[in-house]
Amino acid sequence: MHPRTPVLAIAQVIAAALPALGQSGPPFVSVPPGFGLVLHTSGLDFPTAIEFAGSSLWITEGGFLPGVAPKIKRIDGAPGSTTAVTILSGPDLPPGALRGPLTDITHRDGWLWITHHATGANGWRVGAISRFQPGDPVGTFTTVITNLPSAGDHHTDALVFGADGRAYFSIGTATNSSVVGPDNEILEGWLAGAPTFHDFPAKDVVLSGLEFQTLVPFVLDPTRTLHTPPFGAFGSGFVPTGAVVTAPTPAAPQEGMIAGNGAVYSFDPASANPTATLRLEAWGFRNPYGLGFDPADPTRLIVSNNGADIRAANLGNGLRLIGAHPIANDLEDVFAFAVGGAEEFFGWPDFFHHPTAGIPLPITDPIFCNHPPRLRIRCPQFVFDAAFRATLTVESALVQLEINSSANKFDFSTNATFQFMGNMFIAETGAFAPTTGATQFTGHKVVRVDLQAGTSHDFLVNTGANPAQLFDPTNFNKPIDVRFRDATMLVVDLGVFVPSLNLVAPASGKIWALARL
């Protein structure tokens, strides 16, 4: 668990600030009864994660836009009077050592650990895990693990330390549903720069022989003649039924990569060679963005997972399907597994989950083909060979959350003053409508999840009814991380970032503080 040191009497500061607001928080925000919400820090460039130890608080700025460097900043002071001082930035290090997006930060034994991108094998933007001492970030900066397959849609995401001393981290998938296509360039912007990159399985897999022709013309296939198989480079052609795709490992890298996508791994941070201790813990996730150990069971790791999309874009003649292998009605998930045992499988790309019961369903279930009226999707088919699928046991979801809500990082309440002991609070960053196939702006809130009951409840909500209200830069916009500091919940707000609507506002990122009155 993260250290929680009482430093600021944040609840008293919140109580003092509320009379000026005339309510329990800013406009267009629903604050739970009995709580107050105030702005802790503003003016951040797309912050992604928060950490604290002793008297200091650290925040990461993602650095995922051209000209905006990834940064780690230290924040001191009471809410509303804080200063954010950059202690490390990408340009401070040799070229390629620290690239965006910078996605997580964790304090351990005097070191700050981060998950980020770096330049790696093939010139790809690979995932990396590094550490440094806050008093000498440049002089102590060391990359511990690199060449993780993270050049695609999703990244090397969360990093947590277990009671067993091992470090656990997650890697998202390169694509929506295992097939590279126009969406990875038109929507995600990476394919032209890394045209041979693709998903790498975390375990050896056997393919069904399924392949996909380019749906819409784009820069790499203007005449729509190329075919792409799952887990293969764009335009690499047909593969026979029964073809085996070998999983990369540190001992046997594949195309320079040492691990697979859509998985959770662990390693020994005290080893002289941490890469050699890499161990697969679970796989079959799409984007396991948040990780955290159950406070009631230090061997149980909880995962928040972003579901698959339909993938559409307006190419000048209305909204059109552009994703090679679209999936309808795949909700966001909360999963759990015991660390240190046999690797557990959670379904992607051939199994998803029932929207209410959470039980596994095959990708061929009609629910995943129920397309919106304006988009007629090709019903998804199995990627894996039938005999191989029969060897897989797919785990259920603990809780299903709103579709397209982007359920990201979370923390647990362990403070009796805050209440809701043992409940999980997840930042839902919000739908990227309409590119994901979303028809409304779901998310933009923090939800409370009762793992025992298997239920979720809205807790802190952006109530805006239109983009002007939802994305007012002074408002509560897109929560991406939640962390408790004693009886106070700190919420990292990415700010205004909706490229599909041309709404991108640097310096609109914030930290909010919520506490009981």
N, C-alpha and C positions, 0 to 999 in steps of 0.2 A: 504494500500500500504506500501511497505518497505521504511524505511527512506533512503534518498540519500544525504549524507553530502559530499561536496567537500573537499577532503583531499590532493590528489596527482594530480599534473598536468600531468596526464598520457599521454595525447595527445602529449605534448612536449617531453616526454621521448621516445614515439614511434617514433616521427619524427627524434630524434637524433640517434636512434638505426638503422634506416633503411639503411643509407648509407653503414654500415658494411655488411648488408644482400645483398645489391645490388638489391633489389626489395622490394615489399610491404609486404613480409612475407617469411616464410621458404619454402623450396622446397616441391613439391607435395601438395601444398595448393593453392586453388584459392581464392584470397582475392578480395572483391568487389572493383571496381574502386573508387579511391578517399579515400580509407581507408588504414591504416597500421596495421599490426599484429605483436606483440612481445610477447615473453615468459615472463610472470609475475613471476611465481613461478614454480619450478620443484622439483623432488625428493619425490613426495607424493605417498603414498600407496593406490591406488585405491580410489581417492577422489570422493565424491558423491554429495556434495551440498556446497553452499557458502552463507555467510551472512555478513553484515557489519552494523556498527553504530558508530557514532563519528569518531575517528581516527583508529579504529580497524577493521580488517577483520577476519572472522572465516571460517574455512573449516572443513568438516567432512571427515574422512577416514572410508570406509565402514566396514572393519573388517569381511569380509565374507569368508575368507580363514582360514584354520587351522593354528594356530600360528601367525596370524596377527590380533592384537586387534583393535576393533573400537576406534577411537580417535577423539577428537575435538582439532584443532590447531588454534592458533592466529597467524596472519601474519601481520607484520609491514614493512614499507619501500617501496621504489619506485620499479617499475617493474625491474626485473633483479638483484636487490640487496636485495631481501626480505629474511626474516628468518621466518621459521614456528616453533613455540614453542608449544609443547603439553600442553594443560591446563587440559585435562581430558582424561583418558583412562579406558577401561573396568576393568583392574586389580586394579584400584584405589578404586573400590567400592566393596561391598560384592558380592560373587559369584552369577551369574545369574541376577544381577541388570542391567547391560549394556552389551548386546550381539549384535553381528553383524547379519545382516547388519544394519548399521546406515545410514539412508536414507535422512534425511532432518534436517535443522536447521533454526530457525527463531528468531529474536530479538523482544522483546516486553516489554516495561516498565522496562527496566533494567535486564530482565531475558532472557536467551537463552533457547529456547524450541527445543526439538529434537524428532524425530520419530526413533524408534529402536526396537530391539528384547530384550526380557527378558525371564527368565525361569518362566513359569506360570502353570496353571492347567494341570494336567496329565503329568507334566514334559515336556510339549511341549514348543517349542520356540515360544512364543506368541509375538504379536505386543504390543508396549507400547509407551506412550507419557510422556516425563519427562521434567523437567525444572531445571535450576540452575543459580546462579549469577556468571558471569565470574570472579569476584574477589575471589570467594570461591566455586569452583565447587563441591568439595567433601562434604563440610559442608552444602551446601544448596541443594544438589541434591535430588529431590523429584519426584517420579513417580506419575503422575496425573491420568492416565488411563492405564489399563493393561487388559490382557486376551482378546486381539483382535486376531481373527483367522488368523495367519500369518506364520504358520509353513511350508507352501507349496511353490509353485513356485514363488509366488509374495508376497509382503510385505505390511506393513503399510507405505505408501509412503510419500505424501506431507502434509504439515501443513501450513495454512495461516489464518490470522485474518481478519475478515470482519469489515466494518464500523459500524455494529450493535454490536460490541464487542465480538461476538462469535468466537470460533476457529473452522476451517473447516479442515477435514483431509480425506484422501482416503485410502482404503484398496483394494489390488488386490486379485485375485482369487487364490485358492489353486492349481487349475489344469488348463489345457488348455481350456477345454470345459465342465467342471462339473463332469468328470469321472476320478477317480484315476486309474492309470495303470503303466506299466513298465517304461514309459517315466519319471515318477516322481522319479524313482530311478536311472535309467540308465543315464538320462540327467541331472536331477535336484538334485539327491543325498540326498533326504530327507525321502523317504518313509520307508526305513528299520529302520530309527531312530524314526519314528512316524507312525507306521503302522495302527493306527486307525484314523489318521487325514484325513479330507476331507473338501469339500466346505460346507459352511453354508449359506443358503439363507438370504438375508436381509429382505425379506418379506415371509410370509407363502406361499409355492408353492404346487401345485398338480402335481404329476408325471404321465407320460404316460404309465409306465410299461416297458419302455425300459431298457435293461441291456446289459452288454458287457463281453465277454469272453476274458481272457488274450491273447494278440496277439503273444507275444514271451516269451519263458521261461526266468525267472530271479529269483533272490534269494528268493522272497516270494512266487513264484508259478512256480517251476521248471518243472512241468508236464502240465502246461496250463489247469488246470481244474476249476479254480475259475471264478465266475461271480461277476460283480460289477455294482451296479446301480448308476445313477447320485446322487450327494449330499449324498453319502453313503461311509462308510469305504471300503477299498480294500477287495475284496472277501466276502463281506457281503451278497451276494446272490440276489435272485429275490425280487422285490417289485411289488405288484399288481397295475393295472391301478387305478388311483384315490387316491393313497397313498399320504398323506399330510406330508410335511416336515416343521416343525415349525421353524420359525426364532428365533434366540437368541436375548434377550434384557437384559439390566441390571437387570430388575425385574424378568426375567425368563430365566436365562442362559441355554444354551444347551451344555452339555459336558464341562461345565466350561467356555464356550465362551459367551461374552456379546453382540456381534454384528455379522453381516453377512459379507460375502466376496463380492468383486466386487461392492463396494458402496462408497458413500461420506456421512459422518456424520458430525454433529457439536455438540459442547458443550459449556457451559458457563465457561470460565477459572477463573472467579471471584467467582464462587460458592464454598461453603465449601465442597460440594460433587459433583465435576464435572461429575462423572460417571452417577449420577442420572439425569443429564440434557441432556444426549446423545439423539440426534434427527437425524433420517434418513432423508437425503436431496434428494438423488437420488441413483438409483441402476441399475443393468443390465450392468455394465461395466466389461471388462475382467481384465485390469490392468490400472486403472486411475492414472498414475504415476505423472502427473503434474497438479497443481491447480494454478489458479490466477484470481483475480477479474478484470473484464473489466474496464480500467481506465475511460471509458465514462459512466459507469453504475455500481455503487458500490453494486448493488443487483444482478448482473449477474456474475455467477461463470463459468469460462472457464476450461475445462478438456481436457487434452491430454491422449489418450487411446491407449494401445498396442493391436493390433488385435490378433486373434487366429492363431495357427500354424497347420501344418500337423504333425509334430513330427516324425523324422526318425533318425536312427543311423546305423553306420557300425559295425555290430556284427561279423566281420571276414569273411563274405561271401557277401560283398557288402552292399549298403545302403538299409535298410529295414524299413518299416513302424512299429513304436512301440507304437504310441499314440492310445488310445482306441477309441477316437471320433475325428478324424482329420477334420480340416476345411481348405479348399483351398480358396485362393483369398480374405481373410479378411484383408483389408487395415488398417493402423493406422488411428485413428479418432481424430477430434477436435469437442467437444460437448460443449453445454452451457445450463444452466438452471438458473431460478430465485430462490434464496435462501429463505427459510422461508415459502414456500407454500407447496402444496401437493407434495409428493415424485414423481419424474419423473422417467420413466423406459426407458433404452437405449438398451435393446434387449438381451444381453447375458443371457443364452446360446442358445436361440431359434431363435433369429433374429440378422442379421448383416446388412450391408449397401451397397448400390449400389456404385461401385467404382468411378463413376463420379458424379451422381446426389445426392448421400448421403441419398437417401430415404431408409426406412427400407425394408428389404427383408427377407422372411422366410428362415430358415436354409436348407429347402428342395429345394431351387432354384438351378438349375443346375450349376450356377456360382461357388458355394461352393463345387462342386464335380469335377471341371475341374482339374484333378490331373496332375502332371508332368509325362512324359512318363515312367520314371523309377519307379514310385510309383503308384500302382493302389489302390486308397483309397476306403474304404467303404463309400458310400454317406451318409452324416450326416442326422439324423432323429430328430424329435421333442423330447425333454426331458419333456416338460410340456404337461399335459392333454389338449385335444382340448377345452373343456368348460372353463378351466382356461385361456388358451391362448386368448380366445375371450374377456376376461375381461381386457386385457392389451392394453394400448396405447403406441406404441413405437415411441420415438422421433427420428428425423432425425439428421444426422451429418452436422455440418457447413462446414467442409472441410475434404477431404480424402487425406491422405499422402501416401508415398511409402509403399508398402507391406514389412513387415519384417524389417523396418528401425529403429524400437524401438524409437518412438517419445516420448521423456521424458520431462524434465522440461523446463520451458519457462519464458519469461518476455516480457513486452511491452516497446516500445520506447515512452517516453514522453518528449524527449529533442529535441528542434528545431535544435540544432547544429548537432546532430547525424542524424536527419531527420527521415523519415518513421513514423511520429507521429501516435500513436494508433495501429501500426502494431505489430504483435506477432512474436517473434523469438524463435523457438523451437530447442532444441538440439536433433538431431537424432543420438543415440549412435551406431547404426549399426546392421546389420543382423548377427545372429549367424549361419552362413552357415556351414554345410548343415543340422544341427540338427533341425532347424525350418521348413525345407522343402525349404528354400531359395536356389536359384540356382546362386545367385551372391551377392556380398557384397554391398547391398544397405545401404543408410544412411551415417554415418561417416561425418556429416555436420550439419551446422545450417541452417534452412530454415526460410524464411520470409513469414508470413501468413497475408494476407489482409482479415480480417474477413468481412468487408463490401462487398468486391467483391467475397469472397469465393474462393480465389486463393492462391496458395503457390508458392514460388520461391526460388531456390537455392541461398544461400547468402555467406556462408563461408564453403568451401568444401575441404575435403581430396580427392585429385585427383589420389591417388595411383592406379595403374593398377593391382597390385598383392599383396599378403600378405607381401612380403618384404618391399614394399613401404608403404602400408597401415599401417603396424604395426612396422615401424621403431620407436624405443622407444624415439627418439629425435624429432619425427614429431608430428603433430596434429593428434591424433588417434581416440578417441571415446568421443566426447562431450556428457555430461550428464546433465549439468545445464547451464543456461544462466541468468545473472543478469546485469542490468544496474546500473552504478554509474555515475549519471549526463550524460555526453556525451560519456562515455566509456562503451563498452560492455565487461564484464568479462565472460569467458567461462571456465567451469570446464571440464577437459579432464580426463576421467577415466584411460587412459593409455592403455597398452597392456594387454588385457584380452579376450582371445579367447580359452576357454578350449577345444573346439571341434578340434582345430588345435594344441593343446599343446603349445599355445603361452600365457604364463602368466608371466608378468614381474613386480614384486614389484618395487616401487620407480620410475615407469615410468609415474605416474600421474602428471598432470600439471594444471596451470591456465594460460590462454592466455588473453591478453588485445587487444581490437580492437577499434580504434578511427579514426575519419577523420583526414586527413593530413592538 
